[in-house]
Amino acid sequence: MAASEVDSQYATLRDQVEGLLAEGKLHSRKAGEWEKVETYWHIGDALQSHFKGHPRAEYGQQVVRKLSKDTNLGLATLWDILLFRRSLSILYTCRELGWSHIRAVLRVATQEQRLYYLRTADEGRWSVRQLREAIRAEAYAAHAEAAFVAPPDDEADSAPPLQPRFGELHTYRVVPAGDPASSKLYLDLGFGVACSARSVGLADAEPGQIVTATPGPGSPTFTVRPARARRYTYPAWVQRVVDGDTLIAVVDLGLDHQTRPQRLRLRGIDCPELGTQAGRNARSYVQDVLGQVGFVVLTTHKTDAYGRYLADVRYLPGQPDPESVRRRGRYLNRELLEQRLARPYVR
């Protein structure tokens, strides 16, 4: 990018920030401390948008230093403003809070915790000192522990059991090419991956067909399945247990394809936060049982609001055959419910 274009983009950013500051000062006498919070969030939004086209960290540091001089905003304040915008993608309107409250929660670990402290401080009209004391005392952990209460035995027994949704291994839908002018057909492997049907020996496929691939000595053989047959059931290698209901895994899509590491959320359950003892117990359990196997079999068909694939997972110690694990493996999602390490997920 030419230097003149970079200078022009910076000038636009500076004018935008100065305009936001001027507007904030104009209204601050009427709106109070919250006006500063809104102004800073929008400044952070402008910074974040500007940096999308300039990914290098050195450029960001140069811009923040220059902007600090041009606007008389401190360096630390500008970095906190950017962190504020990155931490809270939607401005949470806690009208009783000021910028000092916001800064107090910026370095709290997760967005869920930040929102908890902001909501609680707003509802209780806490001072900044009260908010900082709550953070130091790890009030969120106590809140999460109290909120996570496993149902009584009779209530748990009366609830419908979580049912797995596994299909046949390596089952795919035949889809047309993205180019409308092309007559090529592809197999949708899931996880944003597709491969040419012809390249794997499926020459007589039709769009919309569901087929299952069975490995052979040469090319795989394909069996046509009913139109409603479940797809996206695969072996996978778990690389890390993030918490009780979240895994990082590489998925074997078959046909010589595998995914990059994927973040998976166990479908239908909710484990307590990792910052609580109950959350640590849930993660330890999953680490222990999956540490006994070399792979799992999972099925999934959609992502949650955070982009994680919702997965059903089976595992079976001592079993090297994925098909046997699919049919007879222990169903991890329901097992966590039965062990009182998770509760049913309710939207």
C-alpha positions in Angstrom: 0.0 0.0 0.0 1.4 3.4 -1.0 2.5 5.8 1.8 0.1 8.4 0.6 -2.9 6.0 0.9 -1.8 5.0 4.4 -1.5 8.7 5.4 -5.0 9.3 4.0 -6.5 6.4 5.9 -4.9 7.6 9.1 -6.2 11.1 8.5 -9.7 9.7 8.1 -9.3 7.7 11.4 -8.0 10.7 13.2 -10.9 12.9 12.0 -13.4 10.2 13.0 -11.9 9.9 16.5 -11.7 13.7 17.0 -15.4 14.0 15.9 -16.5 11.3 18.4 -14.6 13.1 21.2 -16.1 16.4 20.3 -19.6 14.9 20.2 -19.0 13.1 23.5 -18.0 16.3 25.2 -21.0 18.2 23.8 -23.4 15.7 25.4 -21.4 14.7 28.5 -22.9 17.4 30.7 -26.3 16.0 30.1 -25.6 12.3 29.9 -22.9 12.0 32.6 -20.2 9.3 32.8 -22.0 6.9 30.5 -21.5 9.2 27.5 -17.7 8.7 27.9 -18.3 4.9 27.9 -20.3 5.1 24.6 -17.8 7.5 23.0 -14.9 5.2 23.9 -16.6 2.1 22.6 -17.2 3.8 19.2 -13.6 5.0 19.1 -12.5 1.4 19.7 -14.8 0.3 16.9 -13.2 2.8 14.6 -9.7 1.6 15.6 -10.7 -2.1 15.1 -12.1 -1.4 11.7 -9.0 0.5 10.7 -6.7 -2.2 11.8 -8.5 -4.9 9.8 -6.7 -3.7 6.7 -3.3 -3.5 8.5 -2.7 -6.7 10.4 0.9 -6.0 11.4 1.3 -5.2 15.1 4.0 -2.6 14.4 1.5 -0.6 12.3 -1.0 -0.7 15.2 1.6 0.6 17.6 2.6 3.4 15.3 -1.0 4.5 14.8 -1.8 4.4 18.5 1.3 6.5 19.4 0.5 9.0 16.7 -3.2 9.2 17.6 -2.3 9.7 21.2 -0.4 12.8 20.3 -3.0 14.1 17.9 -6.0 13.7 20.2 -4.4 14.1 23.7 -5.6 10.7 24.7 -3.1 8.7 26.8 -1.5 5.7 25.3 -2.8 3.4 28.0 -6.3 4.8 27.5 -6.2 4.2 23.8 -5.1 0.6 24.2 -7.8 0.1 26.8 -10.4 1.6 24.5 -9.3 -0.9 21.8 -9.5 -3.8 24.3 -12.9 -2.6 25.4 -14.2 -2.9 21.9 -12.6 -6.3 21.3 -13.9 -7.6 24.7 -17.5 -6.5 24.2 -18.7 -6.9 20.6 -22.1 -5.4 21.6 -22.2 -2.3 23.8 -23.9 -3.4 27.0 -25.8 -0.5 28.3 -25.1 -0.4 32.0 -26.3 3.2 32.5 -25.1 3.4 36.1 -21.5 2.6 35.2 -18.6 4.8 34.1 -15.3 4.3 32.3 -13.5 3.4 35.5 -15.9 0.5 36.0 -15.3 -0.7 32.4 -11.5 -0.6 32.8 -11.8 -2.6 36.0 -13.3 -5.6 34.1 -11.3 -5.4 30.9 -8.7 -8.0 31.9 -11.2 -10.5 33.4 -10.7 -13.8 31.6 -13.9 -14.3 29.6 -16.8 -12.3 28.2 -19.3 -14.2 30.3 -17.4 -13.1 33.4 -17.1 -9.6 32.2 -20.8 -9.3 31.6 -21.6 -10.9 34.9 -19.5 -8.2 36.8 -21.0 -5.4 34.7 -24.6 -6.5 35.2 -24.1 -7.1 38.9 -22.3 -3.8 39.4 -25.0 -1.9 37.4 -27.9 -3.5 39.3 -26.3 -3.0 42.7 -25.0 0.5 41.7 -21.5 -0.5 42.9 -18.7 1.9 43.3 -15.5 1.1 41.4 -13.9 0.0 44.6 -16.8 -2.5 45.3 -16.4 -3.9 41.7 -12.6 -4.4 42.1 -13.1 -6.1 45.5 -15.6 -8.5 43.9 -13.2 -9.3 41.1 -10.4 -9.9 43.6 -12.6 -12.1 45.7 -13.5 -14.1 42.5 -17.2 -13.5 43.0 -18.0 -14.9 39.6 -16.6 -18.4 40.6 -18.9 -18.5 43.6 -21.8 -17.4 41.5 -21.1 -20.1 38.9 -20.8 -22.8 41.6 -24.1 -21.8 43.1 -25.8 -21.6 39.7 -24.7 -25.1 38.7 -26.8 -27.4 40.7 -27.3 -31.0 39.4 -31.0 -32.0 39.4 -32.3 -34.3 42.2 -32.3 -38.0 41.3 -36.0 -38.1 40.8 -36.0 -35.1 38.5 -33.1 -36.4 36.5 -34.7 -39.8 36.1 -38.0 -38.2 34.9 -36.2 -36.1 32.2 -36.0 -37.7 28.7 -32.5 -39.1 28.2 -30.2 -37.4 25.7 -30.3 -39.5 22.5 -27.3 -39.7 20.2 -27.6 -38.8 16.5 -25.0 -40.9 14.8 -25.3 -42.0 11.1 -23.1 -44.3 9.0 -19.4 -43.4 8.9 -18.2 -41.3 6.0 -21.6 -40.5 4.5 -21.8 -37.6 2.1 -24.2 -35.5 0.0 -23.5 -35.1 -3.7 -23.5 -31.4 -4.5 -23.0 -29.3 -7.7 -20.0 -27.1 -8.3 -20.2 -23.5 -7.1 -19.7 -22.3 -10.6 -23.2 -22.5 -12.3 -21.5 -23.0 -15.7 -19.7 -26.2 -14.5 -21.1 -29.7 -14.7 -18.7 -31.1 -12.1 -20.1 -32.8 -9.0 -18.6 -32.8 -5.5 -19.0 -34.6 -2.2 -19.8 -32.4 0.7 -17.6 -33.7 3.5 -18.7 -31.1 6.1 -16.5 -28.6 8.0 -16.4 -26.5 4.9 -14.6 -29.2 2.8 -15.7 -30.7 -0.5 -13.9 -33.0 -2.9 -14.5 -33.9 -6.6 -16.8 -36.9 -7.0 -14.9 -38.1 -10.1 -11.5 -37.9 -8.4 -12.6 -40.5 -5.8 -14.1 -42.9 -8.4 -17.8 -41.8 -8.2 -18.5 -41.1 -11.8 -22.3 -41.8 -12.0 -23.4 -39.7 -9.1 -26.5 -37.4 -9.2 -26.9 -34.1 -7.3 -28.6 -34.5 -4.0 -27.8 -38.2 -3.6 -26.5 -39.4 -0.2 -23.7 -41.9 -0.4 -21.5 -43.8 2.0 -17.9 -44.5 1.2 -16.3 -47.9 2.1 -12.5 -48.1 1.8 -11.2 -50.8 -0.5 -7.9 -52.0 -1.9 -8.2 -49.4 -4.7 -10.9 -46.7 -5.0 -13.6 -46.8 -2.3 -16.9 -48.3 -3.1 -20.0 -46.1 -2.7 -23.5 -47.1 -1.4 -26.5 -44.9 -2.1 -28.4 -44.1 1.1 -32.0 -42.8 1.8 -32.4 -39.1 1.3 -32.7 -38.4 5.0 -29.7 -40.5 6.1 -27.6 -38.7 8.7 -24.2 -37.4 7.5 -21.1 -36.0 9.2 -20.1 -39.0 11.3 -16.4 -39.5 11.5 -13.4 -40.8 13.6 -11.5 -37.9 15.2 -8.3 -37.5 17.2 -8.8 -35.3 20.3 -5.9 -33.0 20.7 -7.0 -31.1 23.8 -9.8 -31.0 26.4 -10.6 -27.3 26.8 -13.2 -27.9 29.5 -15.9 -30.4 30.4 -18.0 -29.8 27.2 -15.4 -28.4 24.8 -12.8 -30.3 22.8 -10.2 -29.5 20.2 -10.0 -32.3 17.6 -8.8 -33.2 14.1 -11.5 -35.0 12.2 -10.9 -37.8 9.7 -13.3 -36.9 6.8 -12.3 -40.0 4.8 -11.2 -39.9 1.1 -7.8 -38.8 2.2 -9.1 -35.6 3.7 -8.9 -34.4 7.3 -9.7 -31.1 9.0 -7.5 -28.6 10.7 -8.0 -28.7 14.5 -11.7 -27.9 15.2 -13.3 -26.6 18.4 -16.2 -28.9 19.3 -19.0 -28.3 21.9 -20.7 -31.4 23.2 -24.3 -31.2 22.2 -27.2 -31.1 24.7 -25.2 -30.5 27.9 -23.7 -27.7 29.9 -20.7 -28.2 32.2 -19.9 -25.6 34.9 -17.3 -22.9 34.3 -13.7 -24.0 34.4 -13.0 -21.4 37.1 -15.0 -23.5 39.5 -14.1 -26.8 41.3 -17.1 -28.4 39.6 -15.8 -27.3 36.2 -12.4 -28.6 36.9 -13.9 -31.9 38.0 -15.8 -32.2 34.7 -12.7 -31.5 32.6 -10.6 -34.0 34.6 -13.2 -36.7 34.0 -13.2 -36.1 30.3 -9.4 -36.0 30.2 -9.2 -39.3 32.1 -11.7 -41.2 29.9 -10.5 -39.9 26.6 -6.9 -40.5 27.7 -7.7 -44.2 27.5 -8.4 -44.1 23.8 -6.5 -43.2 20.6 -9.6 -41.8 18.8 -13.3 -41.0 19.2 -16.2 -41.2 16.8 -18.3 -38.0 16.5 -21.2 -36.7 14.6 -22.2 -33.1 14.1 -24.3 -31.0 11.7 -24.2 -27.4 12.8 -22.3 -24.8 14.8 -23.4 -22.8 17.9 -23.4 -19.0 18.3 -19.6 -19.1 18.9 -18.7 -21.0 15.7 -18.1 -24.3 17.6 -19.5 -27.5 16.0 -22.1 -29.2 18.2 -21.0 -32.8 18.5 -22.1 -36.1 19.9 -19.1 -38.2 20.9 -18.5 -41.9 21.5 -15.4 -43.6 22.7 -14.5 -47.2 23.7 -11.2 -48.2 25.4 -9.3 -51.0 23.7 -11.3 -50.9 20.5 -9.3 -50.1 17.4 -12.3 -50.3 14.9 -14.2 -47.0 14.3 -17.3 -48.9 13.2 -17.4 -50.8 16.5 -17.0 -47.5 18.5 -19.8 -46.0 16.5 -22.2 -48.8 17.3 -21.1 -49.8 20.8 -19.1 -46.9 22.2 -19.8 -45.1 25.4 -21.8 -41.9 24.7 -19.8 -39.2 26.3 -22.5 -36.5 26.3 -25.0 -38.6 28.2 -22.3 -40.0 30.5 -21.4 -36.6 31.8 -25.1 -36.1 32.7 -25.3 -39.4 34.4 -22.2 -38.6 36.4 -23.7 -35.3 37.5 -20.9 -33.5 35.9 -23.2 -31.6 33.5 -26.8 -30.6 33.3 -29.0 -30.6 30.2 -28.4 -27.5 28.0 -31.4 -25.2 27.9 -31.5 -22.4 25.5 
